[in-house]
């Protein structure tokens, strides 16, 4: 397991504890704008994103919305 996957899993658990879900984009084309980005949802509704980087998702989950 790579360090990036470990970080993603940690952020998923952090989101779950807050009643949120961290969802990674399903895009498979590396040239797509939203490839590898994240969205934070609650009950199917988007709370933050789409298009968040791992750093932005971590900042949102740690500090809340700005």
mmJSON file of the N, C-alpha and C atoms, coordinates in Angstrom:
{"data_MODEL":{"atom_site":{
"group_PDB":["ATOM","ATOM","ATOM","ATOM","ATOM","ATOM","ATOM","ATOM","ATOM","ATOM","ATOM","ATOM","ATOM","ATOM","ATOM","ATOM","ATOM","ATOM","ATOM","ATOM","ATOM","ATOM","ATOM","ATOM","ATOM","ATOM","ATOM","ATOM","ATOM","ATOM","ATOM","ATOM","ATOM","ATOM","ATOM","ATOM","ATOM","ATOM","ATOM","ATOM","ATOM","ATOM","ATOM","ATOM","ATOM","ATOM","ATOM","ATOM","ATOM","ATOM","ATOM","ATOM","ATOM","ATOM","ATOM","ATOM","ATOM","ATOM","ATOM","ATOM","ATOM","ATOM","ATOM","ATOM","ATOM","ATOM","ATOM","ATOM","ATOM","ATOM","ATOM","ATOM","ATOM","ATOM","ATOM","ATOM","ATOM","ATOM","ATOM","ATOM","ATOM","ATOM","ATOM","ATOM","ATOM","ATOM","ATOM","ATOM","ATOM","ATOM","ATOM","ATOM","ATOM","ATOM","ATOM","ATOM","ATOM","ATOM","ATOM","ATOM","ATOM","ATOM","ATOM","ATOM","ATOM","ATOM","ATOM","ATOM","ATOM","ATOM","ATOM","ATOM","ATOM","ATOM","ATOM","ATOM","ATOM","ATOM","ATOM","ATOM","ATOM","ATOM","ATOM","ATOM","ATOM","ATOM","ATOM","ATOM","ATOM","ATOM","ATOM","ATOM","ATOM","ATOM","ATOM","ATOM","ATOM","ATOM","ATOM","ATOM","ATOM","ATOM","ATOM","ATOM","ATOM","ATOM","ATOM","ATOM","ATOM","ATOM","ATOM","ATOM","ATOM","ATOM","ATOM","ATOM","ATOM","ATOM","ATOM","ATOM","ATOM","ATOM","ATOM","ATOM","ATOM","ATOM","ATOM","ATOM","ATOM","ATOM","ATOM","ATOM","ATOM","ATOM","ATOM","ATOM","ATOM","ATOM","ATOM","ATOM","ATOM","ATOM","ATOM","ATOM","ATOM","ATOM","ATOM","ATOM","ATOM","ATOM","ATOM","ATOM","ATOM","ATOM","ATOM","ATOM","ATOM","ATOM"],
"id":[1,2,3,4,5,6,7,8,9,10,11,12,13,14,15,16,17,18,19,20,21,22,23,24,25,26,27,28,29,30,31,32,33,34,35,36,37,38,39,40,41,42,43,44,45,46,47,48,49,50,51,52,53,54,55,56,57,58,59,60,61,62,63,64,65,66,67,68,69,70,71,72,73,74,75,76,77,78,79,80,81,82,83,84,85,86,87,88,89,90,91,92,93,94,95,96,97,98,99,100,101,102,103,104,105,106,107,108,109,110,111,112,113,114,115,116,117,118,119,120,121,122,123,124,125,126,127,128,129,130,131,132,133,134,135,136,137,138,139,140,141,142,143,144,145,146,147,148,149,150,151,152,153,154,155,156,157,158,159,160,161,162,163,164,165,166,167,168,169,170,171,172,173,174,175,176,177,178,179,180,181,182,183,184,185,186,187,188,189,190,191,192,193,194,195,196,197,198],
"type_symbol":["N","C","C","N","C","C","N","C","C","N","C","C","N","C","C","N","C","C","N","C","C","N","C","C","N","C","C","N","C","C","N","C","C","N","C","C","N","C","C","N","C","C","N","C","C","N","C","C","N","C","C","N","C","C","N","C","C","N","C","C","N","C","C","N","C","C","N","C","C","N","C","C","N","C","C","N","C","C","N","C","C","N","C","C","N","C","C","N","C","C","N","C","C","N","C","C","N","C","C","N","C","C","N","C","C","N","C","C","N","C","C","N","C","C","N","C","C","N","C","C","N","C","C","N","C","C","N","C","C","N","C","C","N","C","C","N","C","C","N","C","C","N","C","C","N","C","C","N","C","C","N","C","C","N","C","C","N","C","C","N","C","C","N","C","C","N","C","C","N","C","C","N","C","C","N","C","C","N","C","C","N","C","C","N","C","C","N","C","C","N","C","C","N","C","C","N","C","C"],
"label_atom_id":["N","CA","C","N","CA","C","N","CA","C","N","CA","C","N","CA","C","N","CA","C","N","CA","C","N","CA","C","N","CA","C","N","CA","C","N","CA","C","N","CA","C","N","CA","C","N","CA","C","N","CA","C","N","CA","C","N","CA","C","N","CA","C","N","CA","C","N","CA","C","N","CA","C","N","CA","C","N","CA","C","N","CA","C","N","CA","C","N","CA","C","N","CA","C","N","CA","C","N","CA","C","N","CA","C","N","CA","C","N","CA","C","N","CA","C","N","CA","C","N","CA","C","N","CA","C","N","CA","C","N","CA","C","N","CA","C","N","CA","C","N","CA","C","N","CA","C","N","CA","C","N","CA","C","N","CA","C","N","CA","C","N","CA","C","N","CA","C","N","CA","C","N","CA","C","N","CA","C","N","CA","C","N","CA","C","N","CA","C","N","CA","C","N","CA","C","N","CA","C","N","CA","C","N","CA","C","N","CA","C","N","CA","C","N","CA","C","N","CA","C","N","CA","C","N","CA","C","N","CA","C"],
"label_alt_id":[null,null,null,null,null,null,null,null,null,null,null,null,null,null,null,null,null,null,null,null,null,null,null,null,null,null,null,null,null,null,null,null,null,null,null,null,null,null,null,null,null,null,null,null,null,null,null,null,null,null,null,null,null,null,null,null,null,null,null,null,null,null,null,null,null,null,null,null,null,null,null,null,null,null,null,null,null,null,null,null,null,null,null,null,null,null,null,null,null,null,null,null,null,null,null,null,null,null,null,null,null,null,null,null,null,null,null,null,null,null,null,null,null,null,null,null,null,null,null,null,null,null,null,null,null,null,null,null,null,null,null,null,null,null,null,null,null,null,null,null,null,null,null,null,null,null,null,null,null,null,null,null,null,null,null,null,null,null,null,null,null,null,null,null,null,null,null,null,null,null,null,null,null,null,null,null,null,null,null,null,null,null,null,null,null,null,null,null,null,null,null,null,null,null,null,null,null,null],
"label_comp_id":["UNK","UNK","UNK","UNK","UNK","UNK","UNK","UNK","UNK","UNK","UNK","UNK","UNK","UNK","UNK","UNK","UNK","UNK","UNK","UNK","UNK","UNK","UNK","UNK","UNK","UNK","UNK","UNK","UNK","UNK","UNK","UNK","UNK","UNK","UNK","UNK","UNK","UNK","UNK","UNK","UNK","UNK","UNK","UNK","UNK","UNK","UNK","UNK","UNK","UNK","UNK","UNK","UNK","UNK","UNK","UNK","UNK","UNK","UNK","UNK","UNK","UNK","UNK","UNK","UNK","UNK","UNK","UNK","UNK","UNK","UNK","UNK","UNK","UNK","UNK","UNK","UNK","UNK","UNK","UNK","UNK","UNK","UNK","UNK","UNK","UNK","UNK","UNK","UNK","UNK","UNK","UNK","UNK","UNK","UNK","UNK","UNK","UNK","UNK","UNK","UNK","UNK","UNK","UNK","UNK","UNK","UNK","UNK","UNK","UNK","UNK","UNK","UNK","UNK","UNK","UNK","UNK","UNK","UNK","UNK","UNK","UNK","UNK","UNK","UNK","UNK","UNK","UNK","UNK","UNK","UNK","UNK","UNK","UNK","UNK","UNK","UNK","UNK","UNK","UNK","UNK","UNK","UNK","UNK","UNK","UNK","UNK","UNK","UNK","UNK","UNK","UNK","UNK","UNK","UNK","UNK","UNK","UNK","UNK","UNK","UNK","UNK","UNK","UNK","UNK","UNK","UNK","UNK","UNK","UNK","UNK","UNK","UNK","UNK","UNK","UNK","UNK","UNK","UNK","UNK","UNK","UNK","UNK","UNK","UNK","UNK","UNK","UNK","UNK","UNK","UNK","UNK","UNK","UNK","UNK","UNK","UNK","UNK"],
"label_asym_id":["A","A","A","A","A","A","A","A","A","A","A","A","A","A","A","A","A","A","A","A","A","A","A","A","A","A","A","A","A","A","A","A","A","A","A","A","A","A","A","A","A","A","A","A","A","A","A","A","A","A","A","A","A","A","A","A","A","A","A","A","A","A","A","A","A","A","A","A","A","A","A","A","A","A","A","A","A","A","A","A","A","A","A","A","A","A","A","A","A","A","A","A","A","A","A","A","A","A","A","A","A","A","A","A","A","A","A","A","A","A","A","A","A","A","A","A","A","A","A","A","A","A","A","A","A","A","A","A","A","A","A","A","A","A","A","A","A","A","A","A","A","A","A","A","A","A","A","A","A","A","A","A","A","A","A","A","A","A","A","A","A","A","A","A","A","A","A","A","A","A","A","A","A","A","A","A","A","A","A","A","A","A","A","A","A","A","A","A","A","A","A","A","A","A","A","A","A","A"],
"label_entity_id":["1","1","1","1","1","1","1","1","1","1","1","1","1","1","1","1","1","1","1","1","1","1","1","1","1","1","1","1","1","1","1","1","1","1","1","1","1","1","1","1","1","1","1","1","1","1","1","1","1","1","1","1","1","1","1","1","1","1","1","1","1","1","1","1","1","1","1","1","1","1","1","1","1","1","1","1","1","1","1","1","1","1","1","1","1","1","1","1","1","1","1","1","1","1","1","1","1","1","1","1","1","1","1","1","1","1","1","1","1","1","1","1","1","1","1","1","1","1","1","1","1","1","1","1","1","1","1","1","1","1","1","1","1","1","1","1","1","1","1","1","1","1","1","1","1","1","1","1","1","1","1","1","1","1","1","1","1","1","1","1","1","1","1","1","1","1","1","1","1","1","1","1","1","1","1","1","1","1","1","1","1","1","1","1","1","1","1","1","1","1","1","1","1","1","1","1","1","1"],
"label_seq_id":[1,1,1,2,2,2,3,3,3,4,4,4,5,5,5,6,6,6,7,7,7,8,8,8,9,9,9,10,10,10,11,11,11,12,12,12,13,13,13,14,14,14,15,15,15,16,16,16,17,17,17,18,18,18,19,19,19,20,20,20,21,21,21,22,22,22,23,23,23,24,24,24,25,25,25,26,26,26,27,27,27,28,28,28,29,29,29,30,30,30,31,31,31,32,32,32,33,33,33,34,34,34,35,35,35,36,36,36,37,37,37,38,38,38,39,39,39,40,40,40,41,41,41,42,42,42,43,43,43,44,44,44,45,45,45,46,46,46,47,47,47,48,48,48,49,49,49,50,50,50,51,51,51,52,52,52,53,53,53,54,54,54,55,55,55,56,56,56,57,57,57,58,58,58,59,59,59,60,60,60,61,61,61,62,62,62,63,63,63,64,64,64,65,65,65,66,66,66],
"pdbx_PDB_ins_code":[null,null,null,null,null,null,null,null,null,null,null,null,null,null,null,null,null,null,null,null,null,null,null,null,null,null,null,null,null,null,null,null,null,null,null,null,null,null,null,null,null,null,null,null,null,null,null,null,null,null,null,null,null,null,null,null,null,null,null,null,null,null,null,null,null,null,null,null,null,null,null,null,null,null,null,null,null,null,null,null,null,null,null,null,null,null,null,null,null,null,null,null,null,null,null,null,null,null,null,null,null,null,null,null,null,null,null,null,null,null,null,null,null,null,null,null,null,null,null,null,null,null,null,null,null,null,null,null,null,null,null,null,null,null,null,null,null,null,null,null,null,null,null,null,null,null,null,null,null,null,null,null,null,null,null,null,null,null,null,null,null,null,null,null,null,null,null,null,null,null,null,null,null,null,null,null,null,null,null,null,null,null,null,null,null,null,null,null,null,null,null,null,null,null,null,null,null,null],
"Cartn_x":[0.846,0.0,0.894,0.611,1.447,1.065,1.95,1.699,0.473,0.255,-0.901,-2.208,-2.23,-3.433,-3.704,-2.654,-2.801,-3.402,-2.928,-3.449,-4.927,-5.288,-6.685,-7.572,-7.127,-7.908,-8.087,-7.034,-7.119,-8.144,-8.149,-9.112,-10.53,-10.7,-12.026,-12.573,-11.718,-12.144,-12.463,-11.667,-11.9,-13.255,-13.563,-14.842,-15.995,-15.827,-16.884,-17.207,-16.192,-16.422,-17.214,-17.159,-17.877,-19.228,-19.614,-20.883,-20.821,-19.632,-19.418,-18.847,-18.73,-18.113,-17.154,-15.949,-14.946,-15.015,-15.312,-15.508,-14.477,-13.744,-12.758,-13.426,-13.008,-13.541,-13.329,-14.315,-14.228,-13.589,-13.169,-12.545,-11.311,-11.161,-10.007,-9.048,-9.429,-8.599,-7.695,-6.395,-5.481,-5.491,-5.988,-6.042,-7.322,-8.276,-9.528,-9.26,-10.005,-9.787,-10.029,-10.985,-11.3,-10.674,-9.701,-9.015,-8.262,-8.535,-7.823,-8.267,-9.391,-9.862,-10.931,-11.328,-12.255,-13.451,-14.527,-15.726,-16.097,-16.557,-17.031,-18.547,-19.218,-20.675,-21.257,-22.542,-23.323,-24.697,-25.014,-26.313,-26.571,-25.547,-25.697,-25.597,-25.609,-25.492,-24.046,-23.578,-22.209,-22.058,-21.055,-20.751,-19.566,-18.551,-17.367,-16.873,-16.409,-15.936,-17.021,-16.989,-15.981,-14.69,-13.686,-12.409,-11.433,-11.624,-10.693,-9.455,-8.31,-7.094,-7.084,-6.152,-6.035,-5.765,-4.908,-4.588,-5.816,-6.616,-7.811,-8.845,-8.992,-9.923,-9.48,-8.18,-7.667,-7.894,-7.672,-7.882,-9.353,-10.272,-11.704,-12.088,-11.606,-11.962,-11.339,-10.198,-9.511,-10.041,-10.225,-10.571,-12.012,-12.756,-14.128,-14.148,-15.36,-15.468,-14.912,-14.368,-13.772,-14.742],
"Cartn_y":[-1.175,0.0,1.241,2.159,3.351,4.387,5.325,6.383,7.212,7.401,8.175,7.442,6.131,5.35,5.349,5.266,5.319,6.66,7.734,9.075,9.178,8.654,8.68,7.912,6.752,5.95,6.677,7.352,8.123,9.245,9.915,10.987,10.45,9.261,8.649,8.365,7.853,7.584,8.886,9.921,11.224,11.773,11.65,12.119,11.324,10.016,9.169,9.554,9.874,10.288,11.587,12.397,13.666,13.546,12.322,12.11,12.447,12.476,12.817,11.611,11.752,10.704,11.361,10.832,11.309,10.406,10.995,10.23,10.67,9.701,9.993,9.949,10.834,10.878,9.54,9.107,7.823,7.957,9.124,9.338,8.474,7.882,7.03,7.647,8.786,9.475,10.473,10.223,11.124,12.563,12.775,14.13,14.872,14.18,14.826,15.784,16.875,17.892,17.369,16.455,15.971,14.611,14.196,12.931,13.006,12.052,11.981,12.993,13.657,14.654,14.054,14.811,14.319,15.24,14.66,15.392,14.938,15.848,15.501,15.613,14.533,14.496,14.164,14.504,14.12,13.7,12.427,11.929,12.079,11.985,12.095,13.513,14.507,15.902,16.365,17.108,17.61,18.703,18.541,19.525,20.378,19.749,20.452,19.761,20.555,19.995,20.171,19.474,18.506,19.191,18.395,18.912,19.251,18.689,18.951,18.071,18.64,17.836,17.151,16.252,15.584,16.614,17.588,18.627,19.466,19.819,20.611,19.821,18.531,17.685,17.571,17.391,17.299,18.605,19.729,21.027,21.196,20.814,20.933,20.065,18.814,17.891,18.274,18.932,19.33,20.656,21.647,22.993,23.385,22.589,22.938,23.903,24.323,25.262,26.629,27.306,28.627,29.711],
"Cartn_z":[0.0,0.0,0.0,-0.891,-1.006,0.049,0.258,1.239,0.853,-0.453,-0.91,-0.584,-0.773,-0.463,1.039,1.839,3.293,3.704,3.08,3.384,3.001,1.813,1.379,2.351,2.78,3.727,5.054,5.518,6.756,6.614,5.453,5.217,5.102,4.518,4.44,5.845,6.725,8.105,8.835,8.591,9.211,8.763,7.478,6.951,7.554,7.664,8.223,9.662,10.453,11.84,11.921,10.858,10.824,10.114,9.76,9.07,7.596,7.045,5.643,4.898,3.583,2.784,1.801,1.712,0.761,-0.457,-1.616,-2.845,-3.864,-4.422,-5.455,-6.825,-7.697,-9.048,-9.743,-10.513,-11.211,-12.589,-12.957,-14.259,-14.409,-15.58,-15.848,-16.854,-17.4,-18.381,-17.661,-17.631,-16.913,-17.44,-18.646,-19.199,-18.832,-18.215,-17.803,-16.645,-16.598,-15.566,-14.158,-13.988,-12.645,-12.325,-13.087,-12.814,-11.483,-10.603,-9.331,-8.292,-8.524,-7.559,-6.651,-5.643,-4.625,-4.47,-3.936,-3.558,-2.158,-1.33,0.009,-0.011,0.396,0.35,1.72,1.861,3.049,2.544,2.718,2.291,0.802,-0.009,-1.452,-1.986,-1.117,-1.542,-1.399,-2.374,-2.351,-1.299,-0.449,0.584,0.144,-0.446,-0.926,-2.186,-3.115,-4.371,-5.414,-6.49,-6.904,-7.332,-7.491,-7.951,-6.853,-5.663,-4.566,-4.697,-4.425,-4.331,-2.966,-2.761,-1.466,-0.376,-0.671,0.314,0.665,-0.332,-0.085,0.717,0.395,1.142,2.595,2.822,4.182,4.934,4.267,4.902,5.288,4.402,4.695,5.881,5.897,6.964,8.302,8.254,9.478,10.025,9.14,9.571,9.305,8.556,8.2,7.048,6.632,5.513,5.908,4.944,5.208,4.93],
"occupancy":[1.0,1.0,1.0,1.0,1.0,1.0,1.0,1.0,1.0,1.0,1.0,1.0,1.0,1.0,1.0,1.0,1.0,1.0,1.0,1.0,1.0,1.0,1.0,1.0,1.0,1.0,1.0,1.0,1.0,1.0,1.0,1.0,1.0,1.0,1.0,1.0,1.0,1.0,1.0,1.0,1.0,1.0,1.0,1.0,1.0,1.0,1.0,1.0,1.0,1.0,1.0,1.0,1.0,1.0,1.0,1.0,1.0,1.0,1.0,1.0,1.0,1.0,1.0,1.0,1.0,1.0,1.0,1.0,1.0,1.0,1.0,1.0,1.0,1.0,1.0,1.0,1.0,1.0,1.0,1.0,1.0,1.0,1.0,1.0,1.0,1.0,1.0,1.0,1.0,1.0,1.0,1.0,1.0,1.0,1.0,1.0,1.0,1.0,1.0,1.0,1.0,1.0,1.0,1.0,1.0,1.0,1.0,1.0,1.0,1.0,1.0,1.0,1.0,1.0,1.0,1.0,1.0,1.0,1.0,1.0,1.0,1.0,1.0,1.0,1.0,1.0,1.0,1.0,1.0,1.0,1.0,1.0,1.0,1.0,1.0,1.0,1.0,1.0,1.0,1.0,1.0,1.0,1.0,1.0,1.0,1.0,1.0,1.0,1.0,1.0,1.0,1.0,1.0,1.0,1.0,1.0,1.0,1.0,1.0,1.0,1.0,1.0,1.0,1.0,1.0,1.0,1.0,1.0,1.0,1.0,1.0,1.0,1.0,1.0,1.0,1.0,1.0,1.0,1.0,1.0,1.0,1.0,1.0,1.0,1.0,1.0,1.0,1.0,1.0,1.0,1.0,1.0,1.0,1.0,1.0,1.0,1.0,1.0],
"B_iso_or_equiv":[0.0,0.0,0.0,0.0,0.0,0.0,0.0,0.0,0.0,0.0,0.0,0.0,0.0,0.0,0.0,0.0,0.0,0.0,0.0,0.0,0.0,0.0,0.0,0.0,0.0,0.0,0.0,0.0,0.0,0.0,0.0,0.0,0.0,0.0,0.0,0.0,0.0,0.0,0.0,0.0,0.0,0.0,0.0,0.0,0.0,0.0,0.0,0.0,0.0,0.0,0.0,0.0,0.0,0.0,0.0,0.0,0.0,0.0,0.0,0.0,0.0,0.0,0.0,0.0,0.0,0.0,0.0,0.0,0.0,0.0,0.0,0.0,0.0,0.0,0.0,0.0,0.0,0.0,0.0,0.0,0.0,0.0,0.0,0.0,0.0,0.0,0.0,0.0,0.0,0.0,0.0,0.0,0.0,0.0,0.0,0.0,0.0,0.0,0.0,0.0,0.0,0.0,0.0,0.0,0.0,0.0,0.0,0.0,0.0,0.0,0.0,0.0,0.0,0.0,0.0,0.0,0.0,0.0,0.0,0.0,0.0,0.0,0.0,0.0,0.0,0.0,0.0,0.0,0.0,0.0,0.0,0.0,0.0,0.0,0.0,0.0,0.0,0.0,0.0,0.0,0.0,0.0,0.0,0.0,0.0,0.0,0.0,0.0,0.0,0.0,0.0,0.0,0.0,0.0,0.0,0.0,0.0,0.0,0.0,0.0,0.0,0.0,0.0,0.0,0.0,0.0,0.0,0.0,0.0,0.0,0.0,0.0,0.0,0.0,0.0,0.0,0.0,0.0,0.0,0.0,0.0,0.0,0.0,0.0,0.0,0.0,0.0,0.0,0.0,0.0,0.0,0.0,0.0,0.0,0.0,0.0,0.0,0.0],
"pdbx_formal_charge":[null,null,null,null,null,null,null,null,null,null,null,null,null,null,null,null,null,null,null,null,null,null,null,null,null,null,null,null,null,null,null,null,null,null,null,null,null,null,null,null,null,null,null,null,null,null,null,null,null,null,null,null,null,null,null,null,null,null,null,null,null,null,null,null,null,null,null,null,null,null,null,null,null,null,null,null,null,null,null,null,null,null,null,null,null,null,null,null,null,null,null,null,null,null,null,null,null,null,null,null,null,null,null,null,null,null,null,null,null,null,null,null,null,null,null,null,null,null,null,null,null,null,null,null,null,null,null,null,null,null,null,null,null,null,null,null,null,null,null,null,null,null,null,null,null,null,null,null,null,null,null,null,null,null,null,null,null,null,null,null,null,null,null,null,null,null,null,null,null,null,null,null,null,null,null,null,null,null,null,null,null,null,null,null,null,null,null,null,null,null,null,null,null,null,null,null,null,null],
"auth_seq_id":[1,1,1,2,2,2,3,3,3,4,4,4,5,5,5,6,6,6,7,7,7,8,8,8,9,9,9,10,10,10,11,11,11,12,12,12,13,13,13,14,14,14,15,15,15,16,16,16,17,17,17,18,18,18,19,19,19,20,20,20,21,21,21,22,22,22,23,23,23,24,24,24,25,25,25,26,26,26,27,27,27,28,28,28,29,29,29,30,30,30,31,31,31,32,32,32,33,33,33,34,34,34,35,35,35,36,36,36,37,37,37,38,38,38,39,39,39,40,40,40,41,41,41,42,42,42,43,43,43,44,44,44,45,45,45,46,46,46,47,47,47,48,48,48,49,49,49,50,50,50,51,51,51,52,52,52,53,53,53,54,54,54,55,55,55,56,56,56,57,57,57,58,58,58,59,59,59,60,60,60,61,61,61,62,62,62,63,63,63,64,64,64,65,65,65,66,66,66],
"auth_comp_id":["UNK","UNK","UNK","UNK","UNK","UNK","UNK","UNK","UNK","UNK","UNK","UNK","UNK","UNK","UNK","UNK","UNK","UNK","UNK","UNK","UNK","UNK","UNK","UNK","UNK","UNK","UNK","UNK","UNK","UNK","UNK","UNK","UNK","UNK","UNK","UNK","UNK","UNK","UNK","UNK","UNK","UNK","UNK","UNK","UNK","UNK","UNK","UNK","UNK","UNK","UNK","UNK","UNK","UNK","UNK","UNK","UNK","UNK","UNK","UNK","UNK","UNK","UNK","UNK","UNK","UNK","UNK","UNK","UNK","UNK","UNK","UNK","UNK","UNK","UNK","UNK","UNK","UNK","UNK","UNK","UNK","UNK","UNK","UNK","UNK","UNK","UNK","UNK","UNK","UNK","UNK","UNK","UNK","UNK","UNK","UNK","UNK","UNK","UNK","UNK","UNK","UNK","UNK","UNK","UNK","UNK","UNK","UNK","UNK","UNK","UNK","UNK","UNK","UNK","UNK","UNK","UNK","UNK","UNK","UNK","UNK","UNK","UNK","UNK","UNK","UNK","UNK","UNK","UNK","UNK","UNK","UNK","UNK","UNK","UNK","UNK","UNK","UNK","UNK","UNK","UNK","UNK","UNK","UNK","UNK","UNK","UNK","UNK","UNK","UNK","UNK","UNK","UNK","UNK","UNK","UNK","UNK","UNK","UNK","UNK","UNK","UNK","UNK","UNK","UNK","UNK","UNK","UNK","UNK","UNK","UNK","UNK","UNK","UNK","UNK","UNK","UNK","UNK","UNK","UNK","UNK","UNK","UNK","UNK","UNK","UNK","UNK","UNK","UNK","UNK","UNK","UNK","UNK","UNK","UNK","UNK","UNK","UNK"],
"auth_asym_id":["A","A","A","A","A","A","A","A","A","A","A","A","A","A","A","A","A","A","A","A","A","A","A","A","A","A","A","A","A","A","A","A","A","A","A","A","A","A","A","A","A","A","A","A","A","A","A","A","A","A","A","A","A","A","A","A","A","A","A","A","A","A","A","A","A","A","A","A","A","A","A","A","A","A","A","A","A","A","A","A","A","A","A","A","A","A","A","A","A","A","A","A","A","A","A","A","A","A","A","A","A","A","A","A","A","A","A","A","A","A","A","A","A","A","A","A","A","A","A","A","A","A","A","A","A","A","A","A","A","A","A","A","A","A","A","A","A","A","A","A","A","A","A","A","A","A","A","A","A","A","A","A","A","A","A","A","A","A","A","A","A","A","A","A","A","A","A","A","A","A","A","A","A","A","A","A","A","A","A","A","A","A","A","A","A","A","A","A","A","A","A","A","A","A","A","A","A","A"],
"auth_atom_id":["N","CA","C","N","CA","C","N","CA","C","N","CA","C","N","CA","C","N","CA","C","N","CA","C","N","CA","C","N","CA","C","N","CA","C","N","CA","C","N","CA","C","N","CA","C","N","CA","C","N","CA","C","N","CA","C","N","CA","C","N","CA","C","N","CA","C","N","CA","C","N","CA","C","N","CA","C","N","CA","C","N","CA","C","N","CA","C","N","CA","C","N","CA","C","N","CA","C","N","CA","C","N","CA","C","N","CA","C","N","CA","C","N","CA","C","N","CA","C","N","CA","C","N","CA","C","N","CA","C","N","CA","C","N","CA","C","N","CA","C","N","CA","C","N","CA","C","N","CA","C","N","CA","C","N","CA","C","N","CA","C","N","CA","C","N","CA","C","N","CA","C","N","CA","C","N","CA","C","N","CA","C","N","CA","C","N","CA","C","N","CA","C","N","CA","C","N","CA","C","N","CA","C","N","CA","C","N","CA","C","N","CA","C","N","CA","C","N","CA","C","N","CA","C","N","CA","C","N","CA","C"],
"pdbx_PDB_model_num":[1,1,1,1,1,1,1,1,1,1,1,1,1,1,1,1,1,1,1,1,1,1,1,1,1,1,1,1,1,1,1,1,1,1,1,1,1,1,1,1,1,1,1,1,1,1,1,1,1,1,1,1,1,1,1,1,1,1,1,1,1,1,1,1,1,1,1,1,1,1,1,1,1,1,1,1,1,1,1,1,1,1,1,1,1,1,1,1,1,1,1,1,1,1,1,1,1,1,1,1,1,1,1,1,1,1,1,1,1,1,1,1,1,1,1,1,1,1,1,1,1,1,1,1,1,1,1,1,1,1,1,1,1,1,1,1,1,1,1,1,1,1,1,1,1,1,1,1,1,1,1,1,1,1,1,1,1,1,1,1,1,1,1,1,1,1,1,1,1,1,1,1,1,1,1,1,1,1,1,1,1,1,1,1,1,1,1,1,1,1,1,1,1,1,1,1,1,1]
}}}
